[in-house]
Amino acid sequence: MLSDSMQTSQAEQRCDVLLIGGGPAGSTAATLLAERGYGVTLLEKARHPRFHIGESLLPANLPLFEKLGIRAEVEAIGMPKWGAEFVSPWHEHSQTFEFADAWDKSMPHAYQVRRSEFDEILIRNAGRKGANVIEGCRVRDVEFLPNGEGAIVRADHDDGRSETWQCRFLIDASGRDTFLGNRFKAKHRNPKHNSSSLYAHFSGARRHEGKKEGHITIFWFEHGWFWFIPLADGITSVGAVIWPYHLKTRKKPVKGFFLDLIALCPALAERLRSAELVSDVEATGNFSYTCDRTHGTNWLLLGDAYAFIDPVFSSGVMLAMNSAFAGADAVDTCLRQPERAPQALKEFDQVMKHGPKEFSWFIYRVTNPTMRDLFMAPRNFFRVKEALLSVLAGDIFGKTPIWGSLRVFKAIYYVVSLANLKRTIMASKQRKLNIRYVEDSQESGYR
Ligand SMILES: Cc1cc2nc3c(=O)[nH]c(=O)nc-3n(C[C@H](O)[C@H](O)[C@H](O)COP(=O)(O)OP(=O)(O)OC[C@H]3O[C@@H](n4cnc5c(N)ncnc54)[C@H](O)[C@@H]3O)c2cc1C
C-alpha cells in the first residue's frame, strides 16, 4: 500500500536502482551498478564535500580503490599509514605493528584521509561512471509495491521541492541514520557492546618521524581509549571512545570535558602539549547496533545502515565499501536472473554478517587486560601475529588462510584468561558495568 501522500501522484522519475546515501557504501555501489549499465539514482541529503568522522582506512581498502579506478586520487589526498601503535598506561613500552608483517605481504599500507575529500572522490566517481547523483536531497518516505515490483521513494530537495522515483531495487546506504532499519523497526542496540565518542582536530600535534608519521596511535586509558590519526595536511584527528555512562557524567560543555579526558591520558597529553584545537569538539552517543535483517524483497542494507560496532580497528569504511561490492553483485543477479535472487541474497547476507562478527570478537575484548597483554607482547607462535595483523589490515574476506592461526590466538586468550581467573572475573564484571545502556543525551545523533 502506498502512503496517502504518494497515492495521489505517480512517481515522476524511474530508475533501476535507487540508493539512499552517498557515503562510501552508497557511492561505491552506485559506481559498480552504473558501470554494469543500470539506471542508477543516488540521493544524498548533504552536499559534498561535507565533514564525516572515520578517517583511518585499512590496507584491504586499496584493492577496492583499484577496482573503482580511484587509487591515484586517494593517494593524492592521503597520509600513508604503514602501521598502528598501541600505548598502554599499564605497560612500560608501546607496541607498534606494521601491516607489512601481516600474512599477505602484498598489502603493506593504507591511508589516513579527510573524509570530506575522500567521500567526495567516491561520489564524483559514481557520477562520472554514469550514476545520477543528486545532492541536497533527503529521502523522506518509501513504499514497497506489491508483487516485488520495486518501490516508490519520495525525497525533499533542500530548495523545498519534493520529488518521487519508482525504482526496481532500493539500496539503503544511509549510514547511522539507518533509514530502513528505523522504518522496519529492525535496528537493535548491541547488547554485548556500547560506546560513545568525542572527537576534534588539532594542529601542531607531535607526530612520529619518517615512515611512522602516518601510524594511527591507540592510547588506552581508564575510561576507554583514544585515537590519534595524523592527516596529510598537518592536522591530527584525536578522538576518545568512552563508555556511555561516563559521557553521561559530563557536567561541563563538551569541549572542556574532552580536554579533561585528554589530561587523564598523559602519553596523549604529551603529544598534544604544543597543539592547538582547530575544530569544534563533536560527540556521538551510544553507537553500537545491528539490524535484524540485511535485505528483503527488492531492497538491501549496506555499511552502517546495517550495523556499527566500534571504531577501534578502523574497519567501518572498509566494511561499508566491501558490503557495496557484495551488494552490487546481489542486485545485479536479482535484476538479471530473478530466479537466482534467493541464493544471491543469501550470499550477500553471509558477507554482511562476516565482517562485524570477526571484528566483534576482538572489539568486545580490546579493553580487557588479557587482550591488552597479548597485544603488548605479540609472539608469532603458529603465525598468530601474522593472522592478527591480517585482521587489523581488514584482510578477512579473501583467501588468506588466517583462520587456523586465529583459532590458536583465541585459544591462547582463553588459556591466559583462565590462568588469571580472578583478574578475568573482575574484568568481566567491570565490562558489564561499562557497557550498560544509558539514555542518550544531546550528544546522540551527531555524525
Ligand atoms: C566516532 C567514530 C569514529 C570512526 N572512525 C573510523 C575510522 O577511523 N575508520 C573507519 O573506517 N571508520 C570509522 N568509523 C566508521 C565510519 O565512519 C563508517 O563506518 C562509514 O562512514 C560507513 O559508511 P556508510 O557509507 O555506510 O555511511 P556514511 O558514511 O555515514 O554515509 C551515509 C550517507 O547517507 C546520507 N544520508 C543519511 N540519511 C539520508 C537520507 N534520508 N536521504 C539521503 N541521504 C541520507 C548521509 O548524509 C551520508 O552522507 C567511525 C565511526 C565513528 C562513529
Ligand as a Chemical Component Dictionary entry (heavy atoms), coordinates in Angstrom:
data_LIG
# 
_chem_comp.id                   LIG 
_chem_comp.type                 NON-POLYMER 
_chem_comp.pdbx_formal_charge   0 
_chem_comp.three_letter_code    LIG 
# 
loop_
_chem_comp_atom.comp_id 
_chem_comp_atom.atom_id 
_chem_comp_atom.alt_atom_id 
_chem_comp_atom.type_symbol 
_chem_comp_atom.charge 
_chem_comp_atom.model_Cartn_x 
_chem_comp_atom.model_Cartn_y 
_chem_comp_atom.model_Cartn_z 
_chem_comp_atom.pdbx_ordinal 
LIG C1  C1  C 0 33.478 8.009  16.385 1  
LIG C2  C2  C 0 33.670 7.235  15.121 2  
LIG C3  C3  C 0 34.940 7.026  14.612 3  
LIG C4  C4  C 0 35.120 6.285  13.438 4  
LIG N1  N1  N 0 36.392 6.061  12.959 5  
LIG C5  C5  C 0 36.555 5.304  11.837 6  
LIG C6  C6  C 0 37.849 5.092  11.284 7  
LIG O1  O1  O 0 38.857 5.596  11.781 8  
LIG N2  N2  N 0 37.948 4.332  10.172 9  
LIG C7  C7  C 0 36.848 3.780  9.559  10 
LIG O2  O2  O 0 36.996 3.076  8.556  11 
LIG N3  N3  N 0 35.618 4.006  10.053 12 
LIG C8  C8  C 0 35.449 4.746  11.164 13 
LIG N4  N4  N 0 34.195 4.983  11.626 14 
LIG C9  C9  C 0 33.061 4.386  10.923 15 
LIG C10 C10 C 0 32.796 5.060  9.595  16 
LIG O3  O3  O 0 32.569 6.433  9.814  17 
LIG C11 C11 C 0 31.566 4.413  8.965  18 
LIG O4  O4  O 0 31.606 3.020  9.149  19 
LIG C12 C12 C 0 31.458 4.710  7.465  20 
LIG O5  O5  O 0 31.351 6.092  7.224  21 
LIG C13 C13 C 0 30.242 3.972  6.895  22 
LIG O6  O6  O 0 29.993 4.351  5.566  23 
LIG P1  P1  P 0 28.485 4.355  5.030  24 
LIG O7  O7  O 0 28.581 4.736  3.595  25 
LIG O8  O8  O 0 27.807 3.109  5.406  26 
LIG O9  O9  O 0 27.758 5.509  5.850  27 
LIG P2  P2  P 0 28.082 7.078  5.897  28 
LIG O10 O10 O 0 29.496 7.321  5.598  29 
LIG O11 O11 O 0 27.554 7.573  7.169  30 
LIG O12 O12 O 0 27.239 7.662  4.690  31 
LIG C14 C14 C 0 25.829 7.721  4.758  32 
LIG C15 C15 C 0 25.356 8.882  3.894  33 
LIG O13 O13 O 0 23.946 8.831  3.823  34 
LIG C16 C16 C 0 23.427 10.154 3.865  35 
LIG N5  N5  N 0 22.037 10.061 4.313  36 
LIG C17 C17 C 0 21.570 9.662  5.512  37 
LIG N6  N6  N 0 20.220 9.673  5.535  38 
LIG C18 C18 C 0 19.815 10.086 4.306  39 
LIG C19 C19 C 0 18.538 10.308 3.730  40 
LIG N7  N7  N 0 17.409 10.102 4.395  41 
LIG N8  N8  N 0 18.481 10.753 2.453  42 
LIG C20 C20 C 0 19.619 10.974 1.738  43 
LIG N9  N9  N 0 20.857 10.793 2.259  44 
LIG C21 C21 C 0 20.954 10.341 3.519  45 
LIG C22 C22 C 0 24.357 10.860 4.844  46 
LIG O14 O14 O 0 24.349 12.260 4.662  47 
LIG C23 C23 C 0 25.714 10.230 4.496  48 
LIG O15 O15 O 0 26.422 11.003 3.548  49 
LIG C24 C24 C 0 33.990 5.748  12.782 50 
LIG C25 C25 C 0 32.714 5.981  13.270 51 
LIG C26 C26 C 0 32.549 6.705  14.440 52 
LIG C27 C27 C 0 31.155 6.931  14.963 53 
# 
loop_
_chem_comp_bond.comp_id 
_chem_comp_bond.atom_id_1 
_chem_comp_bond.atom_id_2 
_chem_comp_bond.value_order 
_chem_comp_bond.pdbx_ordinal 
LIG C1  C2  SING 1  
LIG C2  C3  SING 2  
LIG C2  C26 DOUB 3  
LIG C3  C4  DOUB 4  
LIG C4  N1  SING 5  
LIG C4  C24 SING 6  
LIG N1  C5  DOUB 7  
LIG C5  C6  SING 8  
LIG C5  C8  SING 9  
LIG C6  O1  DOUB 10 
LIG C6  N2  SING 11 
LIG N2  C7  SING 12 
LIG C7  O2  DOUB 13 
LIG C7  N3  SING 14 
LIG N3  C8  DOUB 15 
LIG C8  N4  SING 16 
LIG N4  C9  SING 17 
LIG N4  C24 SING 18 
LIG C9  C10 SING 19 
LIG C10 O3  SING 20 
LIG C10 C11 SING 21 
LIG C11 O4  SING 22 
LIG C11 C12 SING 23 
LIG C12 O5  SING 24 
LIG C12 C13 SING 25 
LIG C13 O6  SING 26 
LIG O6  P1  SING 27 
LIG P1  O7  DOUB 28 
LIG P1  O8  SING 29 
LIG P1  O9  SING 30 
LIG O9  P2  SING 31 
LIG P2  O10 DOUB 32 
LIG P2  O11 SING 33 
LIG P2  O12 SING 34 
LIG O12 C14 SING 35 
LIG C14 C15 SING 36 
LIG C15 O13 SING 37 
LIG C15 C23 SING 38 
LIG O13 C16 SING 39 
LIG C16 N5  SING 40 
LIG C16 C22 SING 41 
LIG N5  C17 SING 42 
LIG N5  C21 SING 43 
LIG C17 N6  DOUB 44 
LIG N6  C18 SING 45 
LIG C18 C19 SING 46 
LIG C18 C21 DOUB 47 
LIG C19 N7  SING 48 
LIG C19 N8  DOUB 49 
LIG N8  C20 SING 50 
LIG C20 N9  DOUB 51 
LIG N9  C21 SING 52 
LIG C22 O14 SING 53 
LIG C22 C23 SING 54 
LIG C23 O15 SING 55 
LIG C24 C25 DOUB 56 
LIG C25 C26 SING 57 
LIG C26 C27 SING 58 
# 
